[in-house]
Amino acid sequence: MRIRTLAAVLGIAALPLPAGADPLVDRGAYLVNGIMACGNCHTPKGPDGDLPGMELAGGMAFEFEPFTAYASNLTMDRETGLGTWTDAQIIHAIRNGQRPDGSLIGPPMPVSFYREMSDEDARAVVAYLRSLPTVHNAVPQSEYRMPLPPDYGPAVTSVPAPDRNDPVAYGGYLAAIGHCMECHTPMEGGSDLKDRLGVGGVAIPGPWGIAVSANITSHPEDGVGAWTDEALKAAITKGVRPDGEPLGPPMPYHAYARMADADLNALIAWLRALPPLPDPK
């Protein structure tokens, strides 16, 4: 079975965002449970969705020919999670894909996109992770049957905040930390972000069968160029195409439904700025 979908991560249950007195924690909650959809990979699932009491406790397996990866425990458990890591070490792992012991974090962790995360948002993510209940959950070590690179590029040490007054630029920033193009750009021989950005066609195996990511460029026939803004919002946040057809899993619209309308508008402005590329042949 082949399902057209807009993304390639597991859907998550609609958990309420915690409201607190710390704006940094609230911003982190908004990012982690919204555009970044971290729980899609890091919160273990059961038949009815997220397992209760296991938020971001890791353990989900990703089976592909080149690797078998397990999502890590992001809670602050000192033995099985990040409890002994400093804030700087967590941020370095997110943006540079390197653990405190120097080992590299392999795919499907979208490090190449997280390199664009601003300092402020990186601190917010860490603040939110530190606010979560600690869960002791030992996760198997990932196995890579392919060579990993020595690194993901020169270490990112500081990234300025994006310009929210430029909708296209800010939308591109949100798409980056949301790693949208990890699923919507063909990856043969490495992601081709230059010539095939957003053309889709990526086959994604899972419990749903095989999902094929959609063309989300501005192409009027093959892409979403003819869709209205409201139709795009419905697809992103409700998982419904303009013709009423539901988007099958693993589209994470439950997470995207938490996005503020201004952020959705920026993301759509960026999508409309993508070159109109036809479907892959």
Secondary structure, 3 states (H helix, E strand, C coil): CEEEECCCCCCCCCCCCCCCCCHHHHHHHHHHHCCCCCHHHHCCEECCEECCCCCCCCCCEEEECCEEEECCCCCCCCCCCCCCCCHHHHHHHHHHCECCCCCECCCCCCHHHHCCCCHHHHHHHHHHHHHCCCCCCCCCCCEECCCCCCCCCCCCCCCCCCCCCCHHHHHHHHHHHCCCHHHHCCCCCCCCCCCCCCCCCCEEEECCEEEEECCCCCCCCCCCCCCCHHHHHHHHHHCECCCCCECCCCCCHHHHCCCCHHHHHHHHHHHHHCCCCCCCC
